Amino acid sequence: MAIRYHIALPDPEKARGSDPAYAFRSHGAQGLAQELQDALRGDSLFERWRDAQEDPDEVDPALGATDPGATVEGAQHDLHIDLVAVTSIPGSVLRHRLRLLAGNGWELRDVSNA
């Protein structure tokens, strides 16, 4: 079942993960939405992160879940950006990907059935 996640980036310039290898590179709403969508649809971000771990074989494979049908829309509102992600990926996996991409610079505002 798909879930709709409303995510806010209060200060988009600070919404960057601690490791530049995984962090958002885009600056606008559409670019950030596209990067998150790519991270949910495919496993390249997860694989790069997993391969960099001390013992990649010990990483929980459930963190590599993908949803080829995931969608993310972004909207700029004054100084902040809102993202709406619709995906069947578990919330724990979504949060992990967001921490890689945006560090602590995001807020989960609402969750509902899609």
Secondary structure as GFF3:
##gff-version 3
##sequence-region A 1 114
A	DSSP	beta_strand	3	9	.	.	.	ID=ss1
A	DSSP	three_ten_helix	12	14	.	.	.	ID=ss2
A	DSSP	alpha_helix	29	41	.	.	.	ID=ss3
A	DSSP	alpha_helix	44	51	.	.	.	ID=ss4
A	DSSP	three_ten_helix	56	58	.	.	.	ID=ss5
A	DSSP	three_ten_helix	61	64	.	.	.	ID=ss6
A	DSSP	beta_strand	71	77	.	.	.	ID=ss7
A	DSSP	beta_strand	80	87	.	.	.	ID=ss8
A	DSSP	alpha_helix	91	102	.	.	.	ID=ss9
A	DSSP	beta_strand	107	113	.	.	.	ID=ss10
###
